[in-house]
């Protein structure tokens, strides 16, 4: 018994528009028509349609189906390439699920940088923006160190900097400079590569991204905040350089 287009679609679990598209791209042959113009599909059309749907379900592009259906040598390679793509997709999805789990667990903002979920809720919006830039600038080892640094920062330090107005007086700035100098000094001791920035810890595109970061940071902080960060870093570097290296080459920790 012949079937109409809608009946064929119902049996195969697809739509009339999908069947028509397969006709247009040459995957499914046109059936014979009755004297009044209605299409009449038979078992061969149904089997062909089910085979097409099976290959589509595997993830093959429509352009790959003719070669795979014909059993050409390229079909094996196409399937291997598809398998590799699916594996990569699975890994991306697993990473996404892990990130979502961390965001929910730590009650972090949904756009928190990867790996910073545990601290994102207690730092300012500006201090959450900078790690996003770091993910394009630093390699994984360096990023791990940055995560540790953020976790070790005093809870109220980010908030204090965020609240510093652009016209803050010297007394207010000096108080924060002293605190940041202490934090930066410890970081320079614990993570020596920081002293060699921007040449250390960079990805292959690091130099280009570093330039972009240098241009972006002044847009994220007001003049008083930038002054505090810069003075704190300079003071910390001076303290570190003033401490001699021991015989093993490791820098003595500041007392």
Secondary structure, 3 states (H helix, E strand, C coil): CCECHHHHHHHHCCCHHHHHHHHHCCCCCCCEECCCCCEEECHHHHHHHHHHHHHHHHCCCHHHHHHHHCCCHHHHHHHHHHHHHHHHHHHHHHHHHHHHHHHHHHCCCCCCCCCCHHHHCCCCHHHHHHHHHHHHHECHHHHHHHHHHHHHCCCCHHHHHHCCCCCCCHHHHHHHHHHHHHHHHHHHHHCHHHHHCCCCCECCCHHHHHHHHHHHHHHHCCHHHHHHHHHHHHHHHHHHHCCCECCCCCECCCC
